[in-house]
């Protein structure tokens, strides 16, 4: 039973791994509204390039996730360390 549970929890990408993602794809990966991704880009929190429309490199997205892993970035103007991590 334990092996079945571990097998079911294996990370399976929803999107094909590629070098560039659209804002819509990033919003779906992060499970947020597209406007949140645009706000992250406009604030400089998430780097992007513009080729007709904004694109985010896979490596940039991974760096973003690692950099803000223990932070609350709900309010881009007031990014804070999560309480759980500040008490340790």
Steps between C-alpha positions, in 0.01 A plus 500: 500500500778746590674447166174574316462829689856604423449409135183713482686799646771502236530838334359482152521823299169637382676703234774382270841620614604778267725804509230771490155521658222748433345704780193277482710186537690646795173601665373144466827354630493734802122458538435876498313746282685632192481849650716382790769391254481837320531676839804287586658593166418872526641517854824333388440206735476259207727567204356467152577585141266626236476328164167638386364396842675441829691173531665354809798270475470168680825566687369841609180344631696237693728770648192704599345199676821427686561864599149552641434151636470611865337838431150642484486691173125554503567875519786569261565835672538329839683170455554330835662189633227254601440508875583136536853560369567820696436333837773237456 
